Amino acid sequence: AGRTLARLGLRGPEHRERLTQHERMARRCVRPEARAVAWLDGVLELGDVSVEDYRAAGLPDVVIEALTADKPGAAAMSLRAEVVEARESLAKY
């Protein structure tokens, strides 16, 4: 669901490189929930998809929390940390 929503939210040639970056980050994440967060990081801000779309697609609440909460709980923070680690590993290689 994360990949599909990201592709909807990042349509068009102007987002091609960003979508590729999200895919590379998602591939480096271990947990499926972290992969969803990697795919969707920053997509809401573009306005083509909404939190309601995330819920309709069946994304777990912890994923939505990781993507939207200003002060996420421990489980959501753990997902964010995994995505940050994936992003940083891309810069190394």
N, C-alpha and C positions, 0 to 999 in steps of 0.2 A: 504494500500500500504506500509506503514511504517513497519508493522510487516513482511510482505512478503519479503521486501528488506533486513530487518535485518536477517531473517532466511537464505537468500541467502548469505549474507555477513559474517554470523557467523556459517557457516556449519562446521560440524565435532565435535568430542567429546572434542577437546581441547577448544572449545568455548561454551560448554554447560552451564557452570556456568555463564558466561558473558551474554549469551542470556536470562537466567532465571532472572538475575539482571535487564536487560533492560525491560523485561516483567513486573516485579514488579514495576519498576519506571513508566512505561506507565500506569499501572492500577491506580496509584495515581494521575495522571494528569487529569484535568477537560476538557480542550479544546482538540478537536481532533488533532489540529495542534501541540499542546504540546506533545500529545501522540506519534505522528510521530517523533518528535525531540527526545523523550526519547528512542524510539525503535532504532533510527539510530545514536545516539550519539557515535562517534568514529568508526563507521563502514567504512566510506570512507578510513580511514587510513590503513585498512587491504588490500585494493586494489581489492577485489572481485566484488564490485559494484562501479559505478561511478556517478558523477553528472548527466550525460546524462541518466543513468538508472533512477535516481530520477525524472527527467523531463518526461521521457517516461511513467513512472508510474502515472503521473499526480499530483505529490506533488506540493502544492502551493509554489509560489516563496518565501513567507515569511519563510516557513519551510527550504527551501534550503539555504536561507540567514542565518537563525539561525544556520545551521550546517556548513556553509563554510566561512562566512564573518569574517574578522578580526575586523571590526568596524560595527556591525550590527545596523540597525535602531531600533527605539523604539519598534515596534511590534515584531521584531525578538528577541530583548533582553527580552521582556516580556515572550516569549516562553521559552527562556533559563532559566529565573528566575523560572518559574513554574517547570521545570525539576530539577533544583538544589534543590528546596524545596522538591520535591518528593524524590530525592536521600537522602537528609538529614533526611527526615522522616523515611526512611528505617533503618537508623542507630539508631534511637531512639527506634524502636520496634523490 
